[in-house]
Amino acid sequence: MPFIGEVWRVERGTEVVGEITVTEANFPWLNGRFAPGPAYPELQPHFARELELIDTLDDDLSAWEDAYGRASDGVRLVAPGAGPVAEFLLHIEGDAAWFRWSDEPFPK
């Protein structure tokens, strides 16, 4: 199955936030094991906060957008063999990560 076993990198500038080894492909989402890198501890509270707020999107979208913005500020998702993707949505909880991406920016 495509994607299974691939290792995607999460980077912030020149620092490694972590690596995601894909274990499940459920279009449009890829799920995997997250191995944190040196840049992750600074971002971890922001990823935790955005997950806390995800269930309140209908009530307060701006709070979730702020939390996710802090988690993803300066972060890029790097596809194996292809380089950084144009746009992505990434969630990290413990040693689990799930994401979707696009080669084109998401419509605003």
C-alpha positions in Angstrom: 0.0 0.0 0.0 1.4 3.4 -0.9 2.8 5.6 2.0 3.0 2.7 4.5 6.5 2.7 6.0 7.5 6.1 4.6 9.2 8.5 7.0 8.0 12.1 6.8 10.1 14.9 8.5 8.7 17.8 10.4 11.1 20.7 10.5 11.3 24.2 11.8 14.0 26.2 10.1 17.1 24.0 10.3 15.8 22.1 13.4 14.1 18.7 13.4 10.7 18.8 15.1 10.3 15.0 14.5 9.7 12.2 12.1 6.5 10.4 11.3 6.7 6.8 10.2 3.4 6.2 8.3 1.5 3.1 9.6 -1.9 3.8 8.1 -3.2 5.5 5.0 -6.9 6.5 5.2 -7.3 9.1 2.5 -6.9 12.0 2.9 -5.2 11.4 6.2 -2.0 9.5 6.9 -1.4 8.2 10.5 1.9 7.2 12.0 4.3 6.9 14.9 5.9 10.2 15.9 9.5 10.3 17.0 10.2 13.8 18.5 13.3 15.7 17.6 15.1 18.5 19.4 12.7 21.2 18.3 9.6 19.4 19.5 9.5 20.3 23.3 9.0 24.0 22.5 6.0 23.2 20.2 4.5 20.3 22.2 2.2 22.5 24.4 0.8 24.2 21.3 0.0 20.9 19.6 -1.6 19.7 22.9 -3.7 22.9 23.1 -4.9 22.7 19.5 -6.2 19.2 20.2 -8.0 20.3 23.3 -9.8 22.9 21.2 -10.5 20.8 18.1 -13.9 19.7 19.5 -14.9 23.4 20.0 -14.4 24.4 16.4 -18.1 25.2 16.0 -18.1 27.4 19.1 -14.8 29.2 18.8 -12.9 28.7 15.6 -10.5 31.6 16.3 -9.2 30.0 19.5 -8.3 26.8 17.6 -6.8 28.8 14.7 -4.6 30.7 17.2 -3.4 27.5 18.9 -2.7 25.7 15.6 -1.0 28.8 14.3 1.4 28.7 17.3 2.0 24.9 16.8 2.7 25.3 13.1 4.5 28.6 13.0 7.6 28.2 10.8 7.0 24.4 10.6 7.2 22.5 7.3 6.3 19.0 6.5 8.8 17.2 4.2 7.6 14.3 2.0 10.2 11.6 1.5 11.9 12.1 -1.9 9.8 15.1 -2.8 10.7 17.8 -0.3 8.4 20.2 1.6 4.7 20.1 0.8 2.8 23.3 -0.1 0.2 23.0 2.6 -0.6 20.6 5.5 -2.7 20.0 8.6 -0.8 18.1 11.3 -1.8 16.8 14.7 0.5 15.3 17.2 -0.4 13.5 20.5 2.2 11.5 22.3 3.9 9.2 19.9 1.0 9.4 17.4 0.7 11.9 14.5 -1.9 12.2 11.7 -1.8 14.6 8.8 -3.1 15.6 5.4 -1.2 17.6 2.8 -1.5 19.2 -0.6 1.0 20.0 -3.3 -1.1 23.2 -3.8 -2.1 25.7 -1.1 -5.5 25.1 0.5 -8.2 27.4 -0.6 -8.8 30.3 1.8 
